[in-house]
Amino acid sequence: MEEEYILVSSNKEKSQTTTIANKLNLIVGDVNIKQVQGTETSIDVKSHVNNKKVFLIYNITQPVNESIIQLLFLSDALRKEGAEKIYLITTYLPYTKIKYRTEYKLNFSLFSRLLQETSIDKIYTFGLYSPKISFYLKIPLYNIPITNIFSKIFEEVFKNNENLVLTTIDYEMQEITKDVSKILKAETVFPTKDTKNNKIVFNISESVNSKDVLIISDSINTGENLIKYSNYLTLKGAKNIYVIATHGFLDKKTIPLIEKSLIKQIYVISHTHKKSEKIKVISTTKIIEEIIKRTIEKKNIKNILK
């Protein structure tokens, strides 16, 4: 059965893809991706993919729009070479914050149509901001939630901490934060936000004095509000500040600010810039391996690694 399947990735995922392929006794496809005249993308699929089911491991990274274009070219090239099925595995699915901004709905509508045009058959992704996004996408979408992604960290770092409080600065992440709190048997504290002089001001009514606080987030870009909230929690008496943010798309200028901040540790699954002692990247290799294995065996991925 393994002969029906092949793994394909861009160069940036090649090492991880090879590790997974060796573990599952699968073949890694040879695909040459290059820039023509420094600006245009050229895709040369050198491996035989005709009538094969392709697991396309491709992480959408910054600059996001350029990364999306390369993904579309790559998946389209695989289809034109005769791939029977294309299963996209990507740690980050952009333009999914659809609940509160009309422009996000418009952007995702276009993005989803482009994905459908390349005939991708399934999408597996991690820590969706809004899991209900699947209703807007005609391609079957499978989300690996934060509770599964960071299950080992929850178990090893936070589970036995009776002094722990969970929080988030994002209203849309409150339900996910509550789910994590049930696993850790910890209380939750949610802030209110006001705007003064074009700056966000946080306020909480509950006490966090002498507490360890774990902030749950979906992504970090500039980190400005996260650092402000951490400073506020420290002023309110918090002992240690930790952050779990699925996607660490940190701006380069943010790293020194994080290093100087009162945050003790940040856990992410993707981080493309300068390394920091405060930022720990959690490998997704085991999860992706399990996704592929269960897909081949036609098993449910709902409780993966849980």
C-alpha positions as CSV (number, residue, x, y, z in Angstrom):
1,M,0.0,0.0,0.0
2,E,2.9,2.4,0.8
3,E,3.8,2.4,-3.0
4,E,0.6,4.4,-3.6
5,Y,1.9,7.3,-1.5
6,I,4.7,9.8,-1.8
7,L,5.9,12.7,0.3
8,V,6.7,16.1,-1.3
9,S,7.9,19.3,0.3
10,S,9.7,22.5,-0.4
11,N,13.4,22.8,0.6
12,K,12.6,24.3,4.0
13,E,10.7,21.2,5.1
14,K,13.0,18.7,3.4
15,S,14.9,17.5,6.5
16,Q,11.6,16.9,8.5
17,T,10.0,15.3,5.5
18,T,12.9,12.9,5.0
19,T,12.8,11.9,8.7
20,I,9.1,11.2,8.5
21,A,9.5,9.2,5.2
22,N,12.2,7.0,6.7
23,K,10.0,6.3,9.8
24,L,7.0,5.3,7.7
25,N,8.9,3.6,4.9
26,L,7.7,6.1,2.2
27,I,9.4,7.8,-0.7
28,V,10.3,11.5,-0.7
29,G,9.6,13.1,-4.1
30,D,12.2,15.1,-5.9
31,V,10.9,18.6,-6.7
32,N,13.1,21.4,-7.9
33,I,11.8,24.9,-6.8
34,K,13.7,27.9,-8.0
35,Q,13.3,31.5,-8.8
36,V,13.6,32.5,-12.5
37,Q,15.3,35.9,-13.1
38,G,15.0,36.4,-9.3
39,T,11.3,37.1,-9.3
40,E,9.3,34.3,-10.8
41,T,8.8,30.7,-9.4
42,S,9.6,27.6,-11.5
43,I,8.5,24.1,-10.4
44,D,10.1,21.0,-11.8
45,V,8.5,17.7,-10.5
46,K,11.3,15.2,-11.2
47,S,9.7,12.2,-9.4
48,H,7.0,10.0,-10.8
49,V,3.8,11.1,-9.1
50,N,1.3,9.9,-11.7
51,N,-1.6,8.0,-10.0
52,K,0.0,8.5,-6.6
53,K,-1.5,10.0,-3.4
54,V,0.8,12.9,-2.5
55,F,1.3,14.2,1.1
56,L,2.4,17.8,0.5
57,I,4.2,19.1,3.6
58,Y,4.5,22.8,3.2
59,N,4.7,25.5,5.9
60,I,3.3,28.8,4.9
61,T,5.7,31.3,6.3
62,Q,6.5,35.0,6.0
63,P,6.2,36.7,3.6
64,V,2.9,34.9,3.6
65,N,1.6,36.0,0.2
66,E,4.8,34.9,-1.6
67,S,4.6,31.6,0.3
68,I,1.0,31.1,-0.8
69,I,1.9,31.6,-4.5
70,Q,4.7,29.1,-4.2
71,L,2.3,26.6,-2.6
72,L,-0.3,27.1,-5.4
73,F,2.3,26.6,-8.1
74,L,3.6,23.5,-6.4
75,S,0.2,21.8,-5.9
76,D,-0.8,22.7,-9.4
77,A,2.4,21.2,-10.8
78,L,1.8,18.0,-8.9
79,R,-1.8,17.8,-10.3
80,K,-0.6,18.4,-13.8
81,E,2.0,15.6,-13.4
82,G,-0.9,13.2,-12.7
83,A,-1.1,13.1,-8.9
84,E,-4.3,11.2,-7.9
85,K,-4.7,12.9,-4.6
86,I,-3.0,15.9,-2.8
87,Y,-3.1,16.0,0.9
88,L,-1.7,19.4,2.2
89,I,-0.2,19.4,5.6
90,T,0.6,23.0,6.7
91,T,1.2,24.3,10.2
92,Y,-0.3,27.6,9.4
93,L,-3.4,28.5,7.4
94,P,-3.6,32.2,6.7
95,Y,-6.6,34.6,6.4
96,T,-8.6,32.5,8.9
97,K,-9.6,35.3,11.4
98,I,-13.0,35.6,9.9
99,K,-15.2,36.3,12.9
100,Y,-14.7,39.9,13.4
101,R,-13.4,41.6,10.2
102,T,-15.1,41.7,6.9
103,E,-11.8,42.0,5.0
104,Y,-10.7,38.6,6.5
105,K,-13.8,37.0,5.1
106,L,-13.1,38.4,1.7
107,N,-9.4,37.4,1.7
108,F,-10.1,33.9,2.9
109,S,-12.9,33.5,0.3
110,L,-10.3,34.3,-2.5
111,F,-7.6,32.1,-0.8
112,S,-10.0,29.2,-0.5
113,R,-11.0,29.5,-4.2
114,L,-7.4,29.4,-5.2
115,L,-6.8,26.3,-3.2
116,Q,-9.8,24.6,-4.8
117,E,-8.5,25.6,-8.2
118,T,-5.4,23.5,-7.7
119,S,-7.6,20.5,-6.7
120,I,-6.1,19.9,-3.2
121,D,-8.2,17.1,-1.7
122,K,-7.6,17.5,2.0
123,I,-6.0,20.1,4.3
124,Y,-4.4,19.3,7.7
125,T,-3.4,22.3,9.8
126,F,-2.6,23.3,13.3
127,G,-4.2,25.6,16.0
128,L,-6.8,27.3,13.8
129,Y,-7.9,30.6,15.3
130,S,-11.4,29.9,14.2
131,P,-12.1,26.1,13.7
132,K,-15.5,27.0,12.2
133,I,-13.6,28.2,9.1
134,S,-14.2,24.8,7.7
135,F,-17.7,25.8,6.9
136,Y,-16.3,28.4,4.4
137,L,-14.0,25.9,2.6
138,K,-15.2,23.2,0.2
139,I,-12.0,21.2,0.7
140,P,-12.1,18.9,3.8
141,L,-10.2,20.6,6.6
142,Y,-8.7,18.9,9.6
143,N,-7.5,21.0,12.5
144,I,-5.0,19.8,15.2
145,P,-6.0,21.8,18.3
146,I,-3.7,23.4,20.8
147,T,-4.8,20.9,23.4
148,N,-3.2,18.1,21.2
149,I,-0.2,20.1,19.8
150,F,1.1,21.1,23.3
151,S,-0.1,18.0,25.2
152,K,3.5,17.0,26.2
153,I,4.2,20.6,27.4
154,F,1.0,20.7,29.4
155,E,1.9,17.3,31.0
156,E,5.5,18.0,31.7
157,V,5.6,21.7,32.5
158,F,2.2,22.9,33.8
159,K,-0.1,20.0,34.9
160,N,1.0,19.8,38.5
161,N,1.2,23.5,39.1
162,E,-1.5,24.3,41.6
163,N,-0.5,27.9,41.5
164,L,-1.4,28.3,37.8
165,V,-3.9,30.7,36.1
166,L,-4.7,30.7,32.4
167,T,-5.6,33.8,30.4
168,T,-5.6,35.2,26.8
169,I,-5.7,38.7,25.4
170,D,-7.9,37.6,22.5
171,Y,-11.6,37.2,23.0
172,E,-11.9,34.6,20.3
173,M,-9.3,32.4,22.1
174,Q,-11.3,32.3,25.4
175,E,-13.1,29.0,24.6
176,I,-9.8,27.3,23.7
177,T,-8.2,28.7,26.9
178,K,-11.1,27.2,28.9
179,D,-10.4,23.8,27.2
180,V,-6.8,24.0,28.3
181,S,-7.8,25.0,31.8
182,K,-9.9,21.8,32.1
183,I,-6.8,19.7,31.2
184,L,-4.6,21.6,33.7
185,K,-7.3,22.0,36.3
186,A,-6.5,25.6,36.5
187,E,-8.6,28.8,36.9
188,T,-9.1,31.3,34.1
189,V,-8.8,35.1,34.1
190,F,-9.9,37.1,31.2
191,P,-9.1,40.8,30.8
192,T,-11.2,43.7,29.5
193,K,-9.6,46.0,27.0
194,D,-10.0,49.8,26.6
195,T,-8.4,52.1,24.2
196,K,-6.8,55.3,25.5
197,N,-4.7,57.6,23.3
198,N,-4.8,55.0,20.6
199,K,-3.2,52.4,23.0
200,I,-4.8,49.3,24.5
201,V,-5.2,49.3,28.2
202,F,-5.8,46.0,30.0
203,N,-7.8,45.4,33.2
204,I,-8.6,42.3,35.2
205,S,-10.9,42.1,38.3
206,E,-9.5,38.8,39.7
207,S,-6.3,38.5,41.7
208,V,-3.2,37.0,40.1
209,N,-0.9,37.9,43.1
210,S,1.9,35.3,43.5
211,K,0.4,33.3,40.6
212,D,2.1,31.7,37.6
213,V,0.2,32.9,34.5
214,L,0.0,31.0,31.2
215,I,-1.2,33.2,28.3
216,I,-2.8,31.3,25.4
217,S,-2.5,32.8,21.9
218,D,-2.8,31.7,18.3
219,S,0.2,33.7,16.9
220,I,2.7,36.4,17.8
221,N,3.6,39.1,15.3
222,T,4.9,42.3,16.8
223,G,4.3,41.0,20.4
224,E,3.5,44.5,21.5
225,N,0.2,43.8,23.2
226,L,1.5,40.5,24.6
227,I,4.4,42.3,26.3
228,K,2.1,45.1,27.6
229,Y,-0.3,42.5,29.1
230,S,2.6,40.6,30.7
231,N,3.8,43.9,32.2
232,Y,0.3,44.6,33.5
233,L,0.0,41.1,35.0
234,T,3.4,41.5,36.7
235,L,2.2,44.8,38.2
236,K,-0.8,42.9,39.5
237,G,1.5,40.6,41.4
238,A,2.0,37.6,38.9
239,K,5.0,35.5,39.8
240,N,6.0,34.0,36.4
241,I,4.5,34.7,32.9
242,Y,4.5,31.9,30.3
243,V,3.0,32.0,26.7
244,I,1.8,29.3,24.4
245,A,1.3,30.7,20.9
246,T,0.9,28.2,18.1
247,H,2.6,30.3,15.5
248,G,5.6,32.4,16.4
249,F,5.8,34.7,13.3
250,L,7.8,37.2,15.3
251,D,9.0,40.3,13.6
252,K,12.8,40.5,13.8
253,K,12.5,43.7,15.9
254,T,10.3,41.8,18.4
255,I,13.0,39.3,19.5
256,P,15.1,41.8,21.6
257,L,11.8,43.1,23.1
258,I,10.8,39.5,24.1
259,E,14.3,38.9,25.6
260,K,14.0,42.1,27.7
261,S,10.4,41.4,28.7
262,L,9.1,39.9,31.9
263,I,7.9,36.8,30.0
264,K,9.8,33.7,31.3
265,Q,9.1,31.3,28.4
266,I,7.2,31.2,25.1
267,Y,6.3,27.9,23.4
268,V,5.6,27.8,19.6
269,I,5.6,25.3,16.8
270,S,6.9,27.7,14.1
271,H,9.5,30.5,14.4
272,T,11.4,31.7,11.4
273,H,13.7,34.4,12.9
274,K,16.6,34.7,15.2
275,K,16.6,32.2,18.0
276,S,16.0,33.3,21.6
277,E,16.5,31.5,24.9
278,K,12.9,32.5,25.8
279,I,11.4,30.9,22.7
280,K,11.1,27.2,22.6
281,V,10.0,25.6,19.3
282,I,8.0,22.4,19.7
283,S,8.5,19.9,16.9
284,T,5.5,18.9,14.8
285,T,7.3,15.9,13.3
286,K,5.6,13.3,15.4
287,I,2.2,14.8,14.8
288,I,2.7,15.0,11.0
289,E,4.0,11.4,11.0
290,E,0.8,10.3,12.9
291,I,-1.4,12.3,10.5
292,I,0.1,10.5,7.5
293,K,0.0,7.1,9.1
294,R,-3.7,7.4,10.1
295,T,-4.7,8.8,6.7
296,I,-3.1,5.8,5.0
297,E,-4.7,3.4,7.5
298,K,-8.0,5.4,7.2
299,K,-8.2,6.0,10.9
300,N,-9.6,9.0,12.8
301,I,-7.1,11.8,13.7
302,K,-9.4,13.5,16.2
303,N,-7.4,12.4,19.3
304,I,-4.0,12.5,17.8
305,L,-1.2,12.5,20.4
306,K,-3.8,13.1,23.1
